[in-house]
Every structure is written in structure tokens, then in C-alpha cells.
Amino acid sequence: LLVIDVDETSKNLEQVLVVCDAAKRFDLGRRDVLIALGGGVLSDTVRLAASLIRRGTPHLCVPTTLIGQIDAAIGIKGGVNFQGSKSYLGCFHPPEAVFIDSSLLASLPRPALSDGFAEALKLALGYDRDLFELIADHGRDLVHSGFQTPAPSRDFLLGRCIALTLQGLQEDLWEVGTLRRTLDFGHSFSPLIEARSGFVVSHGQAVAIDIALSACIACELLLLYPEDLTRILDTLTQIGLPVGWAGVDEDLMEASIVAAASHRAGSPNLVVPAGIGRTAFLNGAILDRRLFAGALTRFRAVTASRAALASPHATNWPSPLHLVR
Ligand SMILES: NC(=O)c1ccc[n+]([C@@H]2O[C@H](COP(=O)([O-])OP(=O)(O)OC[C@H]3O[C@@H](n4cnc5c(N)ncnc54)[C@H](O)[C@@H]3O)[C@@H](O)[C@H]2O)c1
């Protein structure tokens, strides 16, 4: 057994080498198996190590966070941060099997549980209006109960999120196609938000802020009704997620679009909500300074009031210094 103490700030190549070093000491053979027991940071680190050891050693995942159970562990990507860039070094290395047990989430700190709901909302807004309604109705109770009650909602949410993630991945598992992936919703601005905050803003929080910003862009383009924007922000807030961050400005937006294009083979494919349960991809000249300025004004206006009204469960909001004022 190897216990490693990793968080987003120490999710780097050194930790991958710690796993490789243990594999060498334990004399792990080509057909032996690594088992990653932990959250998304851990599974990303172990998966990258497994892909390197003897050019690819099998691994199993037992995810112990909601992000792990509905996203990180069930996909095929592993990776670590490098020189301030999120997930710059990584691999595609599918696990042999993933074991999901929702009772493991009972001990998860509530902010980490809220983080998982950001990925669940990404799926709901991208694919499934009914799932959105379930999160809007029961998300808060699920977070407060450590994801234990109401049990029928928990089981439906878990099963549906896993099915939607697998469906989304199947569209282009190895990312060699058009790279127009609904699963990238919430993941265009979030890498830079995480990195520029020095990883003070967690992955789930950054996804939530990205969803809010993308929804504001959609509103500017009349793709989303303002009432739907309000519902999205209300739901994020209810489940203890932030919707604003003071570091979001036009520079961050433009740099994110450039980075997304570089990551997605030349086209940013910015995913924005086109209603609830549907998305649109934005590319080209429409992504100009005027759009960003309008969206930013709206984003600052709608998120400022929420920072002040942050619920008692708002321990998950980034430190006040980081909030939109
Ligand atoms: N590879 C992918 O496709 C993919 C997809 C989504 C997210 N990710 C990555 O996942 C990471 C976020 O994952 P996360 O939200 O699981 O964070 P995490 O791994 O940092 O875990 C959150 C915290 O909860 C603790 N913890 C884990 N399980 C626990 C339990 N059962 N009880 C008590 N405490 C527990 C951890 O020690 C940690 O402090 C990010 O680095 C993100 O980039 C990867």
C-alpha cells in the first residue's frame, strides 16, 4: 500500500514518479495491477504513472469522490499540471475496471461534494433537462446528507451521470475527431481560472464559474433566456458552488479562447447552453471583444449580488478576496 498526499497544488510529475518509484520497489510486473483508491487528483496521478510503467501497466479505480465517480475515474484520461498549466502532461490509458460505491461519499467534505455537482450540472445542462430538475429539487439535500438521501434521487443521479459521461466519451473517445464535445461544457475558461488562482479555486468551483460565464455569453447571443440563466445560477448557489470570481476579465476570456483553440485542433468550440438540456458550439468571428465585454458586464452584475447572498453552505466559495464584488 502506498499513501500519497496530493492535492491540486502538488498534482505534478514528482507525484507520478513517487508512484513509479513504489512500483519499482514492489517489483510490479507487466501483468500486475495498480489500484487507485481516492479522488480525481489521485486517479489522474496514478493513471499517468500506470501508463508510463513498463509502457503501460493495468490499473483499477475505486473513486471516493463524486467527481471521481461520475467523471475522472470512468474516463480514460490521466494527467498532471506542469509549469502552471492545468493537465499539460497526460495520457489516454483506460482503466480495466472502475468500482463505484456511493456510501464512500458519506465522509467527503461538503465542499468537495459540491464540486462534484458542478460536473453533474454540466451533464444536465448539456444533455438532460430532467436531470437538471432533479438537481434543482434535491441537490441541496444530497449535499447536506453527504450524498446519502434522498436515496432514489442519489441513485438516479449517479446512474444517469455515469451513463451520460460514457455516452459523451463514446462520441470521440480518443479525441481524434472534430473535438466538438458537449463534455467540454464548463471546461473552456475553467483551466485558466484554476491556474490563475494558484489552484485556490478548485476544479469543481472553476467549472461552476465557467458554466455561469458561458451562460452569460449565451444570453448575450439570445441563445438562453434570462430566466434560465437565473435558474442555472440559483441551482449552482443552492448546492454550495460559487458563480463569480474576481479574476475573470476580458484578458482571461481571450486567453482561454486561444488556449481552447490550441487544445482543440484549431477551433475553440466554445460550448454554451442553448436552453436547458441543449448546447451550442461557438467559433470564429462571433467570439469578439464586443461579445466578451457584454457578457462580462452581465456576469459581474448577476454574480455580485450572489457573492453577498452566499448561503450558509457557502464555505465552498473562494476566499472573499477572490469573489466578484
Ligand atoms: N481525468 C479526467 O477525465 C478528469 C475529469 C474530471 C476531473 N478531473 C480532475 O479531478 C480533480 C478533482 O477531483 P476531486 O474533486 O475528486 O478532488 P480531490 O481528488 O482533490 O479530492 C477532494 C478532497 O477530498 C478528499 N477525499 C477524497 N475522497 C474522500 C472521502 N471518501 N472521504 C473524505 N475525504 C475524501 C481528498 O483527500 C481531497 O482532499 C481535478 O484535478 C480535475 O482536473 C479529471
The ligand as a Tripos MOL2 file, in Angstrom:
@<TRIPOS>MOLECULE
LIG
   44    48     1     0     0
SMALL
NO_CHARGES

@<TRIPOS>ATOM
      1 N1         -9.1780   12.7090  -15.9990 N.am      1 LIG1
      2 C1        -10.3520   13.2540  -16.1740 C.2       1 LIG1
      3 O1        -11.0420   12.9860  -17.1510 O.2       1 LIG1
      4 C2        -10.8740   14.2150  -15.1320 C.ar      1 LIG1
      5 C3        -12.2200   14.6100  -15.1630 C.ar      1 LIG1
      6 C4        -12.6880   15.4620  -14.1710 C.ar      1 LIG1
      7 C5        -11.8290   15.9240  -13.1830 C.ar      1 LIG1
      8 N2        -10.5310   15.5420  -13.1970 N.ar      1 LIG1
      9 C6         -9.6080   16.0180  -12.1660 C.3       1 LIG1
     10 O2        -10.1020   15.6110  -10.9020 O.3       1 LIG1
     11 C7         -9.6090   16.5110   -9.9170 C.3       1 LIG1
     12 C8        -10.7060   16.8530   -8.9330 C.3       1 LIG1
     13 O3        -11.1070   15.6620   -8.3250 O.3       1 LIG1
     14 P1        -11.8490   15.6250   -6.9010 P.3       1 LIG1
     15 O4        -12.9330   16.6120   -6.9040 O.co2     1 LIG1
     16 O5        -12.1350   14.2110   -6.6570 O.co2     1 LIG1
     17 O6        -10.7540   16.2390   -5.8960 O.3       1 LIG1
     18 P2         -9.6370   15.5580   -4.9800 P.3       1 LIG1
     19 O7         -9.1010   14.3340   -5.5930 O.co2     1 LIG1
     20 O8         -8.6760   16.6450   -4.6400 O.co2     1 LIG1
     21 O9        -10.4400   15.1510   -3.6530 O.3       1 LIG1
     22 C9        -11.0140   16.1740   -2.8700 C.3       1 LIG1
     23 C10       -10.6300   16.0340   -1.3970 C.3       1 LIG1
     24 O10       -11.4050   15.0110   -0.7860 O.3       1 LIG1
     25 C11       -10.5620   14.0820   -0.0810 C.3       1 LIG1
     26 N3        -11.2710   12.8100   -0.1830 N.ar      1 LIG1
     27 C12       -11.3790   12.0000   -1.2550 C.ar      1 LIG1
     28 N4        -12.2580   11.0220   -1.0050 N.ar      1 LIG1
     29 C13       -12.7070   11.1870    0.2700 C.ar      1 LIG1
     30 C14       -13.6420   10.5070    1.0750 C.ar      1 LIG1
     31 N5        -14.3460    9.4750    0.6130 N.pl3     1 LIG1
     32 N6        -13.8460   10.9660    2.3380 N.ar      1 LIG1
     33 C15       -13.1780   12.0480    2.7920 C.ar      1 LIG1
     34 N7        -12.3090   12.7530    2.0620 N.ar      1 LIG1
     35 C16       -12.0750   12.3310    0.8040 C.ar      1 LIG1
     36 C17        -9.2470   14.1670   -0.8070 C.3       1 LIG1
     37 O11        -8.1970   13.7580    0.0210 O.3       1 LIG1
     38 C18        -9.1730   15.6490   -1.1400 C.3       1 LIG1
     39 O12        -8.7230   16.3790   -0.0320 O.3       1 LIG1
     40 C19        -9.0490   17.7130  -10.6410 C.3       1 LIG1
     41 O13        -7.6440   17.6850  -10.5990 O.3       1 LIG1
     42 C20        -9.5260   17.5230  -12.0660 C.3       1 LIG1
     43 O14        -8.6320   18.0660  -13.0030 O.3       1 LIG1
     44 C21       -10.0470   14.6970  -14.1390 C.ar      1 LIG1
@<TRIPOS>BOND
     1     1     2 1
     2     2     3 2
     3     2     4 1
     4     4     5 ar
     5     4    44 ar
     6     5     6 ar
     7     6     7 ar
     8     7     8 ar
     9     8     9 1
    10     8    44 ar
    11     9    10 1
    12     9    42 1
    13    10    11 1
    14    11    12 1
    15    11    40 1
    16    12    13 1
    17    13    14 1
    18    14    15 2
    19    14    16 1
    20    14    17 1
    21    17    18 1
    22    18    19 2
    23    18    20 1
    24    18    21 1
    25    21    22 1
    26    22    23 1
    27    23    24 1
    28    23    38 1
    29    24    25 1
    30    25    26 1
    31    25    36 1
    32    26    27 ar
    33    26    35 ar
    34    27    28 ar
    35    28    29 ar
    36    29    30 ar
    37    29    35 ar
    38    30    31 1
    39    30    32 ar
    40    32    33 ar
    41    33    34 ar
    42    34    35 ar
    43    36    37 1
    44    36    38 1
    45    38    39 1
    46    40    41 1
    47    40    42 1
    48    42    43 1
@<TRIPOS>SUBSTRUCTURE
     1 LIG1         1 GROUP 0 **** ****
